[in-house]
């Protein structure tokens, strides 16, 4: 075999692999949603595309961005590295509900920022969602739903109808950090457990649900659906 041709083939494959890695590292990355902490905005089984360039640049295998050019805004859905001391090494996806300098509070699921309750309305009618257990079996659960409006973002939050919804006493958000919460307020491990998180640990902003797979197969209505409204 022609050595020159082999060399060109090898160089071509190396450049292709490097290009794919650079694209995934700095531009876009698909993220699978394995749990219901962001229901109903994100469903279990969604594949969400994350904009890696949204806030800064982080080199692979490092735990903080080397360069930041923007900060998440209230209402943004972001992906962050697992917090230090977390019981999981998986990335997390949550909503930014308060930024540096804010004081945030949650009263039975209702969000209060800087002493002002965020506009919130109960959604009429039955509320149900699909939960998946560790053995892979799906089951339908009941909930109470509310619409919430936070700095131009309009979304729905869920709570358990049979108990509290995860209160948070007034908490100041330090400089360089954000306070994160799941939209399924009583089913989310977020800043209520691990505190505000440094902006440098945020990998990017969720953009669109590319695909979705539920208990009955593909959820066609969720394909190519914007999630950061």
N, C-alpha and C positions, 0 to 999 in steps of 0.2 A: 504493500500500500504506500502511496506517495506520502512522505513524511510532512511535506508542506501542507497537504490537504488535511492530514491528521491534526497538525498544529492549529490550523484554522478552525477545525471542528471543536477542538478543546477550548480554544480562546473564545469561540462563540458561545459555548455552553457556560463557561465561567462568567462571561459578561451578562448572559441571560439570568443566571442565578443571582449574581450581584444586583442586577436591576430589580429582580423580584424582591430580594431582601430589602433593598433601599426603599422600594415602593411601600412595602409593608411597615417598615420602621418609621418612615418620615411622612407618608402621605395617607394611605387608607389601610384599615385592618378590619376584617370581619370578626365579630365577637358573638359567641353563642350564649344565649340566656338560659341558664339551667334551673333558675328558681323564680318564685313569684314575688320577690321583694319590690318589684316595680310595676306590678299589676295595678290598674288595667292598661297603663301606657305601654308596657312591654310584657308580652306573653311568654310563658315558659315554652321554649322551642323556637323562639325568634332568633334569626341571625342578623345582627345589627352591624352596619358599617360605621366605623369610627373615623372621624377626621383627625388624623394624628398631628397635623400642622396647626391646629386651631389656636393653641396657646404658647407653644414653644417647641424646642427640639431636645430629645433625650436619646443618648446613645444606647445601643443594646447592652443589656446586663448591668445597667446602672440604675440606682434607685431614686434619681432626681434629675430634672431637666438641667442641661448645661446652659440653655439659652431660653429666656422667656420674653415674648413680645406682646402678650395679651393676658388677660385674666378672665376666668369664667364669670358670667353674670348670673344674677338670681334667676332661677327657672331653668337654666341649662342642665341637660342630662350629660353626665361625664363618666368616663371610665378612669379608674385610678388603680394604682398598684395596691396590693393587699397592705393594710396598715401594719406597722410594727407591732408585734405581739399578737397578731390576729391568729385565730385557730384555722385559717386557711391561707394557702399561698396563691389562690386564684385572684385574678383582677376582679374588682367590684364595679358595678354600674349603679349610679345614684343621681338624684337631682340636687343641684345646688339651691339651698333655700335661704342662705344668708352668706354675706361676704365680709371681708375684713372691716372692722369698725362697727358692724351691726350687733345688736342684741336680739337673740332669737329665743322664742318660747313656743312650746306645743302644748295646747290644752285639749285633752281628749281628742287628739288627732287634728285639731284646728291650729293653723300656723299663725304666729304673731311675730312681726318683725319690727323692731324699734318701737315697741309699745302699741303698734297699730295692727289689729286683726286683718289678715289677708282676706279679701272677699271670698266667701264660701257659701255654696248653696246645696242643699240636699237634693239628690237626684231621685225623682219619683219612680215608683214601680219596683219590681223585684230586682235584686242584685245577686248574680251568681258568677262564679269563675271556676276554671279547671285547675286543680292542684295535682301534682304528681309526686308520689311517695318514692322513697329510696329504692324500692323494688321495681320501679318503672310503671306501676299501675296508676291510672288516672281516676280521680274522684271529683265530683262537683261539690262546691262549698258555697255557703251563703255569705253575704257581705252587706255593708251599708256604704253607699257611694255618695261622694260630694264633688261638685265642680269647684275648682280653685283657680284664682287669677293672681299671678305673681309677675309683676313687671312685664306685662304684655304676653306672657305665656298662659294659655288656657288648657287645663288638663283635669283629669278625674283622679281622685284618691279613694282608696278602699279602706275599710276598717271591719273588724270582727263585730257582728251585731250582739254578741253575748258578753262583752266585757269592755275594759278600757282600751284606749288606742295609743298608748305610748306617750305619756306626758313628759315634757322637758321643762325644767325650771328656767327662768331667764338666764341666758348664757351669752357672755361676750365672745365675739369671734376675733382672735388675735390677728395682727398684721401678717400678711403673707399666707393666710389660710382661708378656707371656706368651710361652711357647715353643710353637711350632706344628709339627706333623708330619702327613704324609699317612698314611692307613691302608695304602696300597700303599708300603711303606717304602723300596723301592729305585727307585721311579718317581715321586718327588715332590720338587719344589723347594720347600723350606720353611725353617724356622729353621736347618737345617743349612747353608744357603747364605746366607740374608740376616739371620740372627740373630733374637733375641727382638724382638717387635713391640709398639709402644705400644698400650695398650688403646683410646686415642682414635681409632686408625685402623681399628678393627673396626666394620663396618657393622651387624652383627646376628648372631643365632643361627639356624642352619638348623633348620627345624621339620618339614616333611613333603615327601616327593616327590609332587608333584601329578600329574605325567605322566611317562612314560618311553618312549623310542623306541630300539629296538636293531636289530641286523642283520636280524631277521625281522619287523620292524614293532612295533606297540605291545607293551610288556611289561605286560600287564594286572595281574599280581600286584604290581607296584610302584606302581600308581595309589593315591594318598592313603595312602602308607605313611610312618609315622613314621621319621625318620632319626637323631634325637638321643636314643638309648636309653641 
